[in-house]
Amino acid sequence: MLQAHDHIMVGLSGGKDSWMLLYLLAQLKKNMPFPIKISAVTIDGGLIGLDTTTLDAQTKKLDVPFYLERQRIFEIVSEKKDEGSTFCSMCAKLRRGAIYTMAKKIGATKIALGHHLDDAIETLFLNMFYSGRMAALPPVLHSDSGYVPIIRPLLYSTEHDLTQGFKAISYKSVGCACPICPIHPEFDGHDDLKRMAMKKHIRAMAADNPSFYDSARTALKSVELSRFFDVRHMDRGHVPIFLNR
């Protein structure tokens, strides 16, 4: 995942997960057997309320160069999103494009994101039940378009673990400036976001099953492709005929 002379660009949203990722990488850098460089980048989508002073102060505390990239993402999504839909999907695509652009601009060789095990499970279920495909979040994602790889060093950690770690380092999170984000002060309490609903389901399952996360972690790295309906992974000569209802 990490190689000598890598320049790791951390996507810093300002939330606990991205701060923990940046903090742990900064600590790891001190004891690495080879040199790496770390930078932090925040994409300001044009929303009112983003506290950049905390971002700047805490990255300096970690001795990590910090870049703030301002974009018209909120304005663009407001103009072009379909009526009745949420901002999230289009916003994520525009932010991903901005992150790739910044990586090229500062000469990063890898982009590090703070996704954790809960995110991977949520993504798997959301893709399965709402998109009709089996896909989660890989630890390393290689772009088909020639962009630098995305790495997710925290995928084996649960959200609870990161929450406890964040409390221990006594850093300050930066409140989300998006008005439909549940931690935004003007969030109206709506419950139609699919990911938030899925998060509740997962927490309920984890509460009933003490080995939930251990089993999920093992399952995500132990995929048996021949046990699904995808004919591309079935034994040749034994492809079944599916009868539609």
N, C-alpha and C positions, 0 to 999 in steps of 0.2 A: 504493500500500500504506500509506503514511503521509501524514497531512494535518496542516495547521496546527491546533494546540491539541489534538491527539490525546492521550489518556491511555492509554498502552500498559501492559497488565498482563502481565508475563512469568510464565509457569508455570515455577517454579523447583523442579525435582526434586532438585537438588544434584549431578547428574551433569555430565560434561564438556560435553555438548551445551547444556544449559540455562544453564550458567555462561558458555559462549562467546557464546550469544545475548545474555545480559544485559550482558556486558562490551562486545560490539560495539555494541549499541544505546546504551549509556552513552557510548561514545566518539563515536558518530555524532551524538548529541544536541548535543555541543559545537560541531559544525560545520554543523548544520542551518540552512537559510535561513529556517526558521520554528520557533516554539517547540513542543515536545512535552513531555509528562510521562511518566516511567517509574516503575512500581512492580513489585515482585516478590512473588509469592504462592506459598507452599508448602502443599500439602494433606497434613496428617499423618493418615494413615488409621488410626491407633491401633496401629501396630506398635511393638514395643520395639526401641530401638537407633538411632532417628533423632537425628543430631547437629545440634541446632538452633543451637549456639553458633557453629559455622563459618558457617552460613547467615547469622546475624545480623552476624557480624564482617565478612564479605566484602561483603555488601550495603552496609554502612556505608562500607567502603573505596571503593565505587563511588558513594557519596552517593545511594543509591536506597532509598526507603522499603520496608520489608519487613513482610509480613503472614504470620502462621502461622495456618492454619485447621485446627482439630482436628475430625475426624469419626470415626464408628464404622464405617468402611468395612470394615476387616478382619473385625470381628465379624459384620457383616451378611452379607458374602460367605461366611464360614465356616458360617453357619447356613443359607443359602439356595442355595448352589451345588449342582449335580447331582453325584451320586456318580461319581467317576472323572474329573471335569472339572477344569480348572485354574482358578485365581482370576482370571486375566488379563482375560477378557472382561467379567465383571460388575464387577470392580474398575475397569476403564477407564470404564465407563458411569457409575458412581457418582462417580468423580473428575471426569469431564467435567461432571456436574451441579453438583458443588461448586465447580468453577472458574467456571462461568457465574454461580452465586449470588454468589461473591466479586466478580466483575467488576461486577455490579450494586451490590453493597454499597459498593465504594470509588469508584464512578463512572467506571470504565474505559470507553473507547470501542472498544477492540480488545484481543483476547487474543493474545499472541505465544507460540508453541510452538517448541521447538528441533529439530523434525524435519529431517533432512538427506536427501541424495539416496539413500543406501542405504535409509533408511526408506521412501521413496516406491517404490523398486523392489521391496522386500520386500512392501509392501502390495499392489502391483499383482499380483504372482505369487500371493500368498496368496489374494486375492480371486478370481483366475482359477481356481486349482486346487482351492480348498476351499469357495468360496462361489458359484461359477458366475456371476461378474459381473466386468466390466472397470472397475476403479476404483482410483485411486492416492491421492495426497495433493495437493490443490490448494494453490497459494500463498495464496489467499484463499478462505475458506469462509464463505458467508453462511448463517445459520441460517434454516430455514423456520418456526421457532417464535418469532422475534422477538428472539433473543439477539444480543449484539454479535458482529461478525465475528471469526473466527480467522485470524491471519496466520502464515505460516511463512517468515520471511526467509532461512533457511539451506538451503532446498531445493536450490539449485544446488551446495552444498558437499558433498564426500564425507565420510564418517566419518573417513577417514584425515587429511584436511585439518584437521578440527576437533580431532582428537587432537593433531596437531602444534602447532596454535595454542594449545591448552590448556596444553601443556608450556611454551610460550614465555611465557605470562603468569604462570606459577608460582602458580596458584591451587590450592586444595585441594578435591577433590571430596568429596561426602558419600556414604558407603556406603549402598547401598539397604537398607532395613530389612525388605524382603519376603523370607521364607525360601525362596521358589521362584525368586528372581532369581539369575542366574548369578554376580553379583558379591557376593552375600551370603556372609558367612563360614561359614554353616551349610548352604550349598547342597550337596545330596547328589550332584550330578553327573548327575542324570537328563537324558535327551536327548529327551524327548517333546514339548517345546515347539516348535510348528510354526515360529514366527518364528526361533528359534535355528537350526533345521535349514535354513530358507530362507537365513539369513545365511551359513551355511557354503557353500551352493550358489553364492550370488552371489560370494563371495570366490574360489571356485574358478574361476568363469567369468572374473572380472576378472583373475586371475593368468594365464589362458591368452590373454586378449585385451587388449592395451594400450589399445585405444580403447573398451573396454567402457563406461566411465562417460560419455565424450563422446557415444557413440551412444545410450545410455540417456537422457541429458539431452535430446538432440535429439528422440528418439522421443516423450518424454512431453509435448513441446510441439508435436508435429506429427502429431496424430491424424487419420487418414483414416476417418471414420465410415462412409463408403459401402463400405469394404472388409471390413466385418464382417457377421455374420448377422442383425443387428438390422433388421427390416423397416421400422422407423420412419425409417431413414436411407437406404433404397434408393430408386432412381428409381421414381416412380409409373408404373404400367403394366408394370413389369418385376419384380414380386415373384415369386420362385421358389416352387415347391412342394417342401418338404423331405420326403424319404422317411425315416422312422425305421427303424432296423435292427430 
